[in-house]
Amino acid sequence: MALNLFGGRRSNVYDPFSLDIWDPLEGFPFNTSVVSVPSSARETAAIANTRIDWRETSEAHVFKADLPGLKKEEVKVEVEEGRVLHISGERSLEKEEKNGTWHRVERSSGKFVRRFRLPENAKVDQVKASMENGVLTVVVPKEEEKKTEAKSIEISG
């Protein structure tokens, strides 16, 4: 059982599309519940909850994002002007079925957008992206570091 610090509410911080918004004023007599929050604000939570790891190796910058249930056609990877890596996507709402009774709907939908300013050593013209088992991997190769040789200076005198 996971430790929960927010008043007994459970949310999945690992779900990039989670629309569960913690309401610090929940339980107070005035109406501030998530239900009163406009859907556009709840969709913003999907943007904020997209978890992406950025690791730098000696050869490249590697970005990994967990995007369960998305197809590669639903994800977009671009390099914008000024060396900005732009990762975005959208999970569409499932078509509502008329037969049967819904007891719970927890899987969420919505858009996400993440941007990362790449360092000077990034080869933005050689970016590669792949998606396997719901994990997006973006590899941005790095320029080789120029090694300067130390030049020995003879001391006169």
C-alpha positions in Angstrom: 0.0 0.0 0.0 1.4 3.4 -1.0 2.0 6.2 1.5 -0.5 8.9 0.8 0.2 12.4 2.1 -2.9 14.2 0.7 -5.8 13.5 3.0 -6.6 10.0 2.0 -7.0 10.7 -1.7 -5.4 8.3 -4.0 -4.0 9.3 -7.3 -1.6 7.7 -9.8 1.2 10.1 -10.3 2.7 7.7 -12.9 -0.3 8.1 -15.2 0.6 10.9 -17.6 -3.0 11.4 -18.4 -4.2 11.4 -14.8 -6.9 14.1 -14.3 -7.1 13.5 -10.5 -6.4 17.0 -9.0 -5.7 17.2 -5.3 -8.0 19.8 -3.8 -6.4 21.3 -0.7 -9.8 22.9 0.3 -11.8 19.7 0.0 -14.0 19.3 3.0 -14.5 23.0 3.6 -18.1 24.2 3.5 -17.8 26.2 0.3 -17.8 24.6 -3.2 -14.2 24.1 -4.5 -14.3 20.5 -5.6 -12.7 19.2 -8.7 -16.1 19.0 -10.2 -16.3 22.8 -10.3 -12.9 23.0 -12.1 -13.4 23.6 -15.8 -12.4 20.7 -18.0 -9.6 22.8 -19.6 -7.9 23.1 -16.2 -8.3 19.3 -15.6 -6.7 18.7 -19.0 -3.8 20.9 -17.8 -3.1 18.2 -15.2 -2.5 15.8 -17.9 0.2 18.1 -19.3 1.8 18.5 -15.8 1.7 14.8 -15.1 3.5 13.5 -18.2 6.7 12.0 -16.6 9.8 12.2 -18.8 13.3 11.1 -17.8 16.3 12.9 -19.3 19.6 11.1 -19.1 22.9 12.3 -20.6 25.5 9.8 -21.7 28.9 10.4 -23.2 27.3 10.0 -26.7 23.7 11.4 -26.4 20.9 12.9 -24.5 18.2 10.2 -23.9 14.6 11.0 -23.1 12.1 8.3 -22.0 8.4 8.8 -21.5 5.8 6.3 -20.3 2.8 6.6 -22.5 0.7 3.5 -21.9 -2.0 2.8 -24.4 -0.8 5.3 -27.0 0.2 4.4 -30.5 3.2 6.0 -32.2 0.8 7.8 -34.5 -0.7 9.6 -31.5 2.7 11.0 -30.4 4.6 13.9 -32.0 8.3 14.6 -31.5 9.7 17.8 -33.0 12.7 20.1 -32.6 11.6 23.7 -32.6 13.7 26.7 -33.4 16.3 27.5 -30.7 17.1 23.8 -29.9 13.8 23.1 -28.1 12.7 19.4 -28.1 8.9 19.3 -28.2 7.1 16.1 -27.2 3.3 16.0 -27.5 0.4 13.7 -27.9 -3.2 12.9 -27.2 -5.3 10.0 -25.9 -8.8 10.3 -27.3 -11.9 9.5 -25.3 -13.2 6.0 -25.9 -16.6 5.9 -27.7 -19.3 5.5 -25.1 -21.1 2.2 -25.3 -24.8 2.3 -24.9 -25.1 -1.2 -23.4 -23.9 -2.2 -20.0 -23.4 -0.1 -16.8 -20.2 1.8 -16.0 -19.2 1.3 -12.4 -15.9 3.2 -12.5 -14.0 5.3 -15.1 -10.4 5.9 -14.1 -8.5 5.9 -17.3 -8.2 9.4 -18.5 -7.8 11.1 -21.8 -6.4 14.4 -23.0 -3.4 16.1 -24.4 0.1 16.5 -23.1 3.0 18.7 -24.1 6.5 18.8 -22.8 9.4 21.0 -24.0 13.1 20.8 -23.2 15.8 23.3 -24.2 18.6 21.2 -25.6 22.3 22.2 -24.8 24.7 23.6 -27.3 26.3 20.1 -27.9 23.0 18.6 -29.1 23.0 17.5 -32.8 19.4 18.5 -33.4 19.5 17.4 -37.0 20.1 13.8 -36.0 17.3 13.2 -33.4 15.8 9.7 -33.5 12.6 8.5 -31.7 11.1 5.0 -31.2 8.2 3.6 -29.3 8.0 0.2 -27.8 5.5 -1.2 -25.2 4.2 2.2 -24.4 7.6 3.8 -23.8 8.8 6.6 -26.0 12.6 6.9 -26.4 14.1 10.0 -28.0 17.8 10.0 -28.6 19.6 13.3 -29.3 23.2 12.6 -30.3 25.9 14.9 -28.9 28.9 16.5 -30.6 32.2 15.1 -29.6 34.0 17.0 -27.0 37.1 18.7 -28.4 40.0 17.5 -26.4 42.7 20.0 -26.3 46.2 18.8 -25.7 48.3 20.4 -23.1 51.2 22.2 -24.6 54.3 22.2 -22.5 55.9 25.7 -22.2 59.6 25.9 -21.6 60.5 28.2 -18.8 63.5 30.5 -19.6 65.8 32.2 -17.3 
